[in-house]
Amino acid sequence: MRNRITRLLTALAVGIVLSASACAADPRPGSGHGGPTSPAQPGGTFTITLPSYPTRGLNPHVGAAFDASQVLRNNYDSLIAEDRDEQFHPWLASEWTISPDGTVYDFTLRQNVTFHNGEKFDAAAVKANIDLLRNPDNPSWTVLGLLQYSSVSAVDVVDPYKVRITLSTPRADFLSTLAGLSGAIVAPGTLNVDKETLTSGTGLVGSGPFILDKAVQGQELRFHKNPDYRWGPATARHQGAAYVDDLVVKYIPEASTRAGLLRSGEVDAIGTVKATDISLFDGVEGFQYEQIGSSAAPTVIMLNLTNGPTTDVRVRRAIARGVDIAAVVNSLTKGSQQRAWSLISPDSAYYDAAYENKGTDIAAAKALLDEAGWTGKDADGYRTDATGRRLTIRLLATTPTYPDDDFLKAWQAELRQNLGIRVELQFVENAQVYDLLARNQYEAFPRQVGGLDLSLQFNRAYGSTSPDLKYGQIDGITLGSIVAGAKLADPQVDRWLIESTKSTDPQHRKQLFDTITAHLLDNAVAIPLYTDRNSVAAGSAIHNLTSLFDPPRNIVNAWAYDIAVR
């Protein structure tokens, strides 16, 4: 994988042409263990259950950063596709070139594509979408546009099927941005609606292999096959229309309920299998089970540098060292998830194993708290300072699902038992989190920060933001986000982040990521918890089970283009 990443990033510097003939499909097996061996046949309905409905609506430009919204990939295509090794392949664009300075991208577009409403896909459609994404008045601006598209200085229609995108500065993450759901192309005629409609996604039209028929808020999405679809990505396992006639996505938060539905045959597949349910499907006759690692950032707990006891680096370091996270992860997930030692996924080309097996030292953590002045103890056994104030850490989080829910409760118990720290768990709906972050009444914030490219993940989590959570921009690159829970404001870190975003030299980028990681871990800005490993189970008749994972993050996206049920 590292060699492939090297070739990709080198290409950003020298400029290349990629064409369909040069790109091969993902070579991985077509289905999970225990799957069918006969060829896939068209027809039938595929039903899958996932944990969470797209709470931010059905606009791919607005909700693309959330795992639940990846199901929208069934409805929308992008210019290019990214595979699990982070290489790029043709999709709606048949080929492209990049200027030697990495700022000008010329895309040649396919000419046989139509949107579901009959509109033609062309360069004007691409321009309409990207111009909207980089418009500060667009609802997607603070979610996607500001971080990912603010470096776009111009979008020009060169001819009806050639579009030129010019950046104000080189960006190593730009192809990933276009390949992600945030780069989905929506029929231009459906973009001219009011903000409320644009945010909800109601009425937006794509060109994907399925057409959305029905959306039941919080419960279900129903799609039917687009019979005219002939422009699947080069990473797909087949071309032409989808195999299944209909796709049903049901949203069921409880993992045990999802497992029961699959065992009873009421659904064909389930996403996010709880550790205690894996044995029901893995290696069991009549079922398939798959789990895949991810290049996405691990789940971490960010510690607030601007409020409460965590402003003291000694307290942060004590919290980081005071829990045997590996033991908790192994106990709760039965080995299905792995302890994260770094802020970078082990599935990333930029991972460094130097941080492994470092972290837990309860004796040292106690000494740090003593040094910080938390030497007393109250009647409940919690540490206090000289004034009798209890050492309390308020943890703010979106209402968690598996495995976060179990882990955070265990982390709370371990800090009390090991160090005498009281942890208050405050779980709220996702829409409330951002307002509470702005109020700054918390000390800990668990999160897995999204972004296909590592520089974008780091920028979102550790780039400088002002106290009112406004964004900052340096040299045309936007830093920070509303999920930057540590509220780090370090000019040196910002410089490293900007350089890692602009650099097209993979070795230089790796050095920068190593430097950033070492600095953040040493100062306990964030505590790595576990790596992102995603799972799916299905009946034995389902073809191409692993196509449900969305590369390179490999979340379960219910993209059913390659799925067959017979």
Secondary structure by P-SEA (a helix, b strand, c coil): caaaaaaaaaaaacbbbbcccccccccccccccccccccbbbbbbbbbbbcccccccccccccccccccccccccccccccccccccccccccccccccccccbbbbbbbccccccccccccaaaaaaaaaaaacccccccccccccccccccccccccccbbbbbbcccccaaaaaaacccccccccccccccaaaaaacccccccccccccccccccbbbbbbccccccccccccccccccccbbbbbbbccaaaaaaaaaaccccccccccccccccccccccbbbbbbbcccccbbbbbbccccccccaaaaaaaaaccaaaaaaaaaacccbbbbcccccccccccccccccccccaaaaaaaaaaaccccccccbbbbccccccbbbbbbbccccaaaaaaaaaaaaaaaaccbbbbbbbbbcccaaaaaaaaccccbbbbbcccccaaaaaaaccccccccbbbbbcccbbbbccccccccccaaaaaaaaaaaacccaaaaaaaaaaaaaaaaaaccccccccccccccccccccccccccccccccccccccccccc
